[in-house]
Amino acid sequence: MALCVLALLGQTFTWLVPAPLLGMIITDLNIGIGEAGALLTVITLVTGSFAFAGSFFIDKLGAKTVMIIGLGLFGLGGIAAFFTETYSEIFAARFLVGLGFGISLPIIGVIVSSWFPAQEQPFMNAIVVITSYVGMVLAYTITLPILALTGTWQNTLAAIGCYVIGVALLWLLLARKLPTAVNSQTPIPQAPPQATESGLKQAARRKEVWLLMLMLFGVMWTFNTFTTYLAIYFQQVRGLDTAAASAITGVLPLAGVFGGLLCGFGTGALGLRKPFTWPLFILMFLGAIGSVIIPSGILLYISVGLIGFGAAGFSPIFFQVPMELDDITPAMVGGALAIIIGCSYIASYFSPMVFGMLSPHIGMASTLLIFGCSLLISLIAGLSLGETGPRRKIKPPPAAIANAGY
């Protein structure tokens, strides 16, 4: 699990590290705000596309091998930024980062469902989410100091890529292969009829998987937009300097650390999952509105924090619920996460294109508010999801009700 933590830190840091540097990148490359935002969201497009391939490769090559390959591509994409001078070159480097992210992303769920018993899985998923948000916090807090040491934004991205290559070498030397035993809550039939199918095909038949995908889509559409554009919104519209804008935006992932901690461990303690879906989407929606309309002060920080708190608080749920479905296997968990993450990430890629088209006409503030409304999709899907936690109320079959005299 320690190797997973190191990998997640590098992945999330590399993903978001251009956000505090967008103003500099726009000036150096003479590009528009939509093109600059695509340097972050191209990660979600490629990650979403290749998450499906990652599920297939895990079935064929094993989780350890795929993680090493993914981290290697991830690190090389970061180091390639050192040699870039044009927008097309840096976009290609970011594409390579997304490729590595995509094929390795389903592995974390496979590892948790394989190594840990059911009662420990919610807590492990909480650790995964917290680690991801710590990486995001680092992106907003130490990127500028790294820039001061390295001199250019290209060197900054390359330095983070070197770290990821080092983590890949640790995986090569220290990681163990997954056990063949399955730690699920329900016994798995010895010869299920779909045993010859891939985990991806099996997961695609589960309604819960698609509801989780819709929830994550709404969350990602809002989360990606605000993590990408909130800092530059504070600079260009509110008139803040780069350090102040980065500091306020950095509250978002920092609150995510607490959201992942409280909600991740909370769902494990309560044995319930649904309370950590739609209520959090409402909090995110209120935070998105407040981040735009509140001029300054503590309420602005709270609003920005609600976005990160809600997104991180929900994250353990979309990792955990697939592990609790009937007749689940590690391969099916990987397939479910590929669908949930893949489809929602692909859709979220188009957010900067829409943002770039709308903001010149209606302004950045109105555009941010519109993007916050995508959480209504998450809210409806969250209300439609049934409870899967161990303390859910299970309705007795009709025959049992009749025999009981009801």
C-alpha positions as CSV (number, residue, x, y, z in Angstrom):
1,M,0.0,0.0,0.0
2,A,2.9,2.3,0.6
3,L,3.9,2.0,-3.1
4,C,0.3,2.9,-4.0
5,V,0.6,6.0,-1.9
6,L,3.8,7.1,-3.6
7,A,2.3,6.4,-7.1
8,L,-0.9,8.4,-6.3
9,L,1.1,11.4,-5.0
10,G,3.0,11.5,-8.3
11,Q,0.0,11.0,-10.5
12,T,-2.2,13.7,-9.0
13,F,0.7,16.1,-8.6
14,T,1.7,15.7,-12.3
15,W,-2.0,16.0,-13.4
16,L,-2.6,19.4,-11.7
17,V,0.8,21.0,-11.6
18,P,0.1,23.2,-14.7
19,A,-2.9,24.8,-13.0
20,P,-0.9,27.4,-11.0
21,L,1.3,28.0,-14.1
22,L,-1.5,28.6,-16.6
23,G,-1.0,32.4,-16.8
24,M,2.7,31.9,-17.6
25,I,2.0,29.1,-20.1
26,I,-0.6,31.2,-21.9
27,T,1.8,34.1,-22.2
28,D,4.8,32.0,-23.3
29,L,2.9,29.9,-25.9
30,N,0.5,32.7,-26.9
31,I,-2.6,30.5,-26.5
32,G,-6.2,31.0,-25.4
33,I,-7.7,30.0,-22.1
34,G,-9.5,27.1,-23.6
35,E,-6.3,25.7,-25.1
36,A,-4.5,26.2,-21.7
37,G,-7.2,24.4,-19.8
38,A,-7.0,21.4,-22.3
39,L,-3.5,20.8,-21.0
40,L,-5.1,19.6,-17.8
41,T,-8.3,18.0,-19.1
42,V,-6.5,16.1,-21.9
43,I,-5.4,13.9,-19.0
44,T,-9.0,13.0,-18.3
45,L,-9.7,12.3,-21.9
46,V,-6.8,10.0,-22.4
47,T,-7.2,8.5,-18.9
48,G,-10.8,7.7,-19.6
49,S,-10.1,6.2,-23.0
50,F,-7.2,4.0,-21.8
51,A,-8.8,3.0,-18.5
52,F,-10.7,0.4,-20.6
53,A,-7.4,-0.9,-22.0
54,G,-6.0,-0.9,-18.5
55,S,-8.7,-3.3,-17.3
56,F,-7.8,-5.6,-20.3
57,F,-4.0,-5.4,-19.6
58,I,-4.6,-6.2,-15.9
59,D,-6.4,-9.4,-16.9
60,K,-3.6,-10.4,-19.2
61,L,-0.3,-9.0,-17.6
62,G,-1.1,-8.6,-13.9
63,A,-1.5,-5.5,-11.8
64,K,2.2,-5.0,-11.0
65,T,3.4,-5.1,-14.6
66,V,0.7,-2.7,-15.8
67,M,1.4,-0.3,-12.9
68,I,5.2,-0.2,-13.8
69,I,4.4,0.5,-17.5
70,G,1.8,3.2,-16.5
71,L,4.2,5.0,-14.1
72,G,6.9,4.8,-16.7
73,L,4.7,6.5,-19.4
74,F,3.5,9.0,-16.8
75,G,7.1,10.0,-15.8
76,L,8.3,10.2,-19.4
77,G,5.4,12.5,-20.2
78,G,6.5,14.8,-17.4
79,I,10.2,14.7,-18.4
80,A,9.2,15.4,-22.1
81,A,8.0,18.8,-21.0
82,F,11.7,19.8,-20.6
83,F,12.1,19.6,-24.5
84,T,8.9,21.4,-25.4
85,E,8.7,24.8,-27.0
86,T,5.3,24.8,-28.8
87,Y,1.8,24.1,-27.7
88,S,1.5,21.0,-29.8
89,E,4.7,19.6,-28.2
90,I,3.5,20.1,-24.6
91,F,0.0,18.8,-25.5
92,A,1.7,15.6,-26.8
93,A,3.7,15.3,-23.6
94,R,0.5,15.7,-21.5
95,F,-1.1,13.1,-23.7
96,L,1.6,10.6,-22.7
97,V,0.9,11.5,-19.1
98,G,-2.7,10.6,-19.6
99,L,-1.9,7.4,-21.3
100,G,0.1,6.2,-18.3
101,F,-2.6,7.4,-15.9
102,G,-5.3,5.6,-17.8
103,I,-3.8,2.1,-17.9
104,S,-2.7,2.2,-14.3
105,L,-5.8,3.9,-12.7
106,P,-8.0,0.7,-12.2
107,I,-5.1,-1.0,-10.4
108,I,-5.7,0.6,-7.0
109,G,-9.2,-0.8,-6.8
110,V,-7.9,-4.3,-7.8
111,I,-5.2,-4.1,-5.1
112,V,-7.6,-3.0,-2.4
113,S,-10.2,-5.7,-3.2
114,S,-7.4,-8.4,-3.4
115,W,-5.3,-7.6,-0.4
116,F,-7.8,-6.4,2.2
117,P,-10.9,-8.1,3.7
118,A,-14.3,-6.5,3.2
119,Q,-14.5,-4.7,6.5
120,E,-11.2,-3.0,5.9
121,Q,-11.8,-1.9,2.3
122,P,-13.7,1.4,3.1
123,F,-10.8,2.5,5.2
124,M,-8.2,1.6,2.5
125,N,-10.3,3.4,-0.1
126,A,-10.3,6.5,2.2
127,I,-6.5,6.4,2.3
128,V,-6.4,6.2,-1.5
129,V,-8.6,9.3,-1.8
130,I,-6.8,11.2,0.9
131,T,-3.5,10.5,-0.8
132,S,-4.8,11.8,-4.1
133,Y,-5.9,15.0,-2.6
134,V,-2.6,15.4,-0.8
135,G,-1.0,15.3,-4.2
136,M,-3.4,18.0,-5.4
137,V,-2.6,20.2,-2.4
138,L,1.1,19.8,-3.2
139,A,0.4,20.9,-6.8
140,Y,-1.0,24.2,-5.5
141,T,1.4,24.8,-2.6
142,I,4.9,23.7,-3.8
143,T,4.7,24.2,-7.6
144,L,5.7,27.9,-7.4
145,P,8.7,27.1,-5.0
146,I,9.8,24.4,-7.5
147,L,9.4,26.9,-10.3
148,A,11.7,29.3,-8.4
149,L,14.3,26.6,-8.1
150,T,14.1,25.3,-11.7
151,G,13.6,28.6,-13.5
152,T,10.9,27.6,-16.1
153,W,7.5,25.9,-16.1
154,Q,9.0,23.2,-18.5
155,N,11.6,22.4,-15.9
156,T,9.0,22.2,-13.2
157,L,7.0,19.6,-15.0
158,A,10.1,17.6,-15.8
159,A,11.2,17.6,-12.2
160,I,7.9,16.0,-11.2
161,G,8.3,13.5,-14.0
162,C,11.7,12.4,-12.6
163,Y,10.0,11.6,-9.2
164,V,7.4,9.4,-11.0
165,I,10.2,7.5,-12.8
166,G,11.7,6.9,-9.4
167,V,8.4,5.5,-8.1
168,A,8.2,3.2,-11.1
169,L,11.7,1.8,-10.2
170,L,10.5,1.1,-6.6
171,W,7.5,-0.8,-8.0
172,L,9.8,-2.9,-10.2
173,L,12.1,-3.7,-7.2
174,L,9.7,-4.0,-4.3
175,A,6.1,-4.7,-5.4
176,R,4.6,-8.1,-4.9
177,K,2.2,-9.9,-7.1
178,L,-1.5,-9.9,-6.1
179,P,-2.8,-12.9,-4.2
180,T,-5.3,-15.2,-6.0
181,A,-7.7,-15.2,-3.1
182,V,-10.7,-12.8,-3.2
183,N,-11.8,-10.8,-0.2
184,S,-15.4,-10.0,-0.9
185,Q,-18.4,-9.8,1.3
186,T,-20.3,-12.6,-0.6
187,P,-19.1,-16.0,-1.6
188,I,-18.3,-16.3,-5.3
189,P,-19.7,-19.4,-7.1
190,Q,-17.0,-21.9,-8.1
191,A,-18.0,-21.8,-11.7
192,P,-20.0,-18.7,-12.5
193,P,-21.5,-18.7,-16.0
194,Q,-19.7,-15.5,-17.0
195,A,-16.3,-16.7,-15.8
196,T,-14.9,-16.7,-19.3
197,E,-15.9,-13.1,-19.9
198,S,-13.7,-10.1,-19.2
199,G,-14.2,-8.1,-16.0
200,L,-15.2,-5.2,-18.2
201,K,-18.1,-7.1,-19.8
202,Q,-19.4,-8.4,-16.5
203,A,-19.3,-5.0,-14.9
204,A,-21.1,-3.4,-17.8
205,R,-24.3,-5.4,-16.9
206,R,-24.5,-3.8,-13.4
207,K,-26.9,-0.9,-13.1
208,E,-25.0,0.4,-10.1
209,V,-21.9,0.8,-12.2
210,W,-23.6,3.2,-14.6
211,L,-25.3,5.2,-11.8
212,L,-21.9,5.7,-10.2
213,M,-20.5,6.7,-13.6
214,L,-23.2,9.4,-13.9
215,M,-22.4,10.6,-10.4
216,L,-18.7,10.9,-11.1
217,F,-19.4,12.6,-14.4
218,G,-21.2,15.5,-12.7
219,V,-18.6,15.7,-10.0
220,M,-15.7,15.7,-12.5
221,W,-17.4,18.2,-14.8
222,T,-17.6,20.7,-11.9
223,F,-14.3,19.7,-10.2
224,N,-12.2,19.8,-13.3
225,T,-13.6,23.2,-14.3
226,F,-13.0,24.8,-10.9
227,T,-9.5,23.3,-10.3
228,T,-8.5,24.4,-13.8
229,Y,-10.0,27.9,-14.0
230,L,-10.7,29.1,-10.4
231,A,-7.1,30.4,-9.9
232,I,-7.1,32.3,-13.2
233,Y,-10.6,33.6,-12.5
234,F,-9.3,35.1,-9.2
235,Q,-6.4,36.6,-11.2
236,Q,-8.2,38.0,-14.2
237,V,-11.6,38.9,-12.7
238,R,-10.9,39.5,-9.0
239,G,-7.5,41.1,-9.6
240,L,-5.5,38.9,-7.3
241,D,-1.9,38.1,-7.8
242,T,-0.7,34.6,-8.7
243,A,0.3,33.6,-5.2
244,A,-3.0,34.7,-3.6
245,A,-5.1,33.1,-6.3
246,S,-3.2,29.8,-5.9
247,A,-3.5,30.0,-2.1
248,I,-7.3,30.3,-2.2
249,T,-7.7,27.6,-4.9
250,G,-5.4,25.4,-2.8
251,V,-8.1,25.3,-0.2
252,L,-10.1,23.1,-2.6
253,P,-7.8,20.0,-2.5
254,L,-6.9,20.7,1.1
255,A,-10.5,20.4,2.1
256,G,-10.6,17.3,0.0
257,V,-8.1,15.7,2.4
258,F,-10.5,16.2,5.2
259,G,-13.5,15.1,3.1
260,G,-11.8,11.9,2.1
261,L,-10.8,11.3,5.7
262,L,-14.1,12.0,7.4
263,C,-16.4,10.5,4.8
264,G,-14.1,7.6,3.9
265,F,-13.8,6.5,7.5
266,G,-17.4,7.6,8.2
267,T,-18.8,5.2,5.6
268,G,-16.7,2.4,7.1
269,A,-17.9,3.1,10.6
270,L,-21.6,3.5,9.6
271,G,-21.7,0.6,7.2
272,L,-23.7,2.8,4.8
273,R,-22.8,4.3,1.4
274,K,-25.8,6.4,0.2
275,P,-25.5,9.2,2.9
276,F,-22.1,10.0,1.3
277,T,-23.6,10.5,-2.2
278,W,-26.4,13.1,-2.8
279,P,-25.8,15.1,0.4
280,L,-22.3,15.8,-0.7
281,F,-23.4,16.8,-4.2
282,I,-25.6,19.5,-2.6
283,L,-22.6,20.8,-0.6
284,M,-20.5,20.9,-3.8
285,F,-23.3,22.8,-5.6
286,L,-23.5,25.4,-2.8
287,G,-19.7,25.7,-2.8
288,A,-19.6,26.3,-6.5
289,I,-22.1,29.1,-6.3
290,G,-20.3,30.7,-3.3
291,S,-16.9,30.5,-4.9
292,V,-18.2,32.8,-7.7
293,I,-20.6,35.2,-6.0
294,I,-18.9,35.7,-2.6
295,P,-16.4,38.6,-3.0
296,S,-13.9,37.7,-0.2
297,G,-13.4,36.6,3.4
298,I,-13.9,33.4,5.3
299,L,-17.1,32.4,3.4
300,L,-15.1,32.4,0.2
301,Y,-12.6,30.0,1.6
302,I,-15.4,27.8,2.9
303,S,-17.2,27.8,-0.4
304,V,-14.0,26.7,-2.3
305,G,-13.4,24.1,0.4
306,L,-16.9,22.6,0.0
307,I,-16.1,21.7,-3.6
308,G,-13.1,19.7,-2.6
309,F,-14.8,18.3,0.5
310,G,-17.7,16.9,-1.5
311,A,-15.7,15.5,-4.3
312,A,-13.3,13.8,-2.1
313,G,-16.0,12.6,0.3
314,F,-17.8,10.9,-2.6
315,S,-14.6,9.3,-4.0
316,P,-14.4,6.3,-1.6
317,I,-18.0,5.4,-2.5
318,F,-17.4,4.9,-6.2
319,F,-14.4,2.8,-5.3
320,Q,-16.3,0.8,-2.6
321,V,-19.7,0.1,-4.1
322,P,-18.4,-2.1,-6.9
323,M,-16.6,-4.2,-4.3
324,E,-19.9,-4.9,-2.6
325,L,-21.9,-6.1,-5.6
326,D,-23.1,-9.7,-5.8
327,D,-20.6,-12.3,-7.2
328,I,-17.9,-9.7,-7.5
329,T,-14.3,-10.5,-8.4
330,P,-11.1,-8.4,-8.6
331,A,-11.3,-8.5,-12.4
332,M,-14.9,-7.2,-12.2
333,V,-13.8,-4.4,-9.8
334,G,-11.2,-3.4,-12.3
335,G,-13.8,-3.4,-15.1
336,A,-16.3,-1.4,-13.1
337,L,-13.7,1.2,-12.2
338,A,-12.7,1.4,-15.9
339,I,-16.3,2.1,-16.9
340,I,-17.0,4.6,-14.0
341,I,-13.7,6.5,-14.4
342,G,-13.3,6.0,-18.1
343,C,-16.7,7.3,-19.3
344,S,-16.8,10.2,-16.8
345,Y,-13.3,11.3,-17.5
346,I,-13.8,11.2,-21.3
347,A,-16.9,13.4,-20.9
348,S,-15.1,15.8,-18.6
349,Y,-12.4,16.4,-21.2
350,F,-14.8,18.6,-23.2
351,S,-15.4,21.0,-20.3
352,P,-12.6,23.5,-21.3
353,M,-13.9,23.6,-24.9
354,V,-17.4,24.5,-23.6
355,F,-15.8,26.9,-21.1
356,G,-13.7,28.5,-23.8
357,M,-16.7,29.0,-26.0
358,L,-19.0,30.4,-23.2
359,S,-16.7,32.6,-21.2
360,P,-15.9,35.3,-23.8
361,H,-19.7,35.9,-24.3
362,I,-21.1,35.6,-20.8
363,G,-18.0,36.0,-18.6
364,M,-16.0,33.6,-16.5
365,A,-18.3,34.0,-13.5
366,S,-21.5,33.0,-15.3
367,T,-19.7,30.2,-17.0
368,L,-18.4,28.8,-13.7
369,L,-22.0,28.9,-12.3
370,I,-23.3,27.0,-15.3
371,F,-20.7,24.3,-14.8
372,G,-21.7,24.0,-11.2
373,C,-25.2,22.9,-12.3
374,S,-23.8,19.7,-13.7
375,L,-24.0,18.4,-10.1
376,L,-27.8,18.1,-10.7
377,I,-26.9,15.0,-12.8
378,S,-24.9,13.6,-9.9
379,L,-27.8,14.4,-7.5
380,I,-30.4,12.5,-9.5
381,A,-28.1,9.5,-9.9
382,G,-27.2,9.5,-6.2
383,L,-30.9,9.4,-5.2
384,S,-31.4,6.5,-7.6
385,L,-28.6,4.3,-6.2
386,G,-29.6,1.6,-3.8
387,E,-27.7,1.0,-0.5
388,T,-24.9,-1.6,-0.7
389,G,-23.3,-1.2,2.7
390,P,-23.3,-4.0,5.3
391,R,-25.9,-2.2,7.5
392,R,-28.5,-1.7,4.8
393,K,-32.0,-2.8,5.4
394,I,-32.7,-5.9,3.4
395,K,-36.4,-6.4,2.6
396,P,-37.6,-10.0,3.2
397,P,-38.9,-11.9,0.2
398,P,-42.7,-11.9,-0.4
399,A,-43.0,-15.5,0.8
400,A,-41.4,-14.7,4.1
401,I,-43.7,-11.7,4.5
402,A,-46.8,-13.9,3.9
403,N,-45.6,-16.5,6.3
404,A,-45.1,-13.9,9.0
405,G,-48.8,-12.9,8.8
406,Y,-48.4,-9.5,7.1
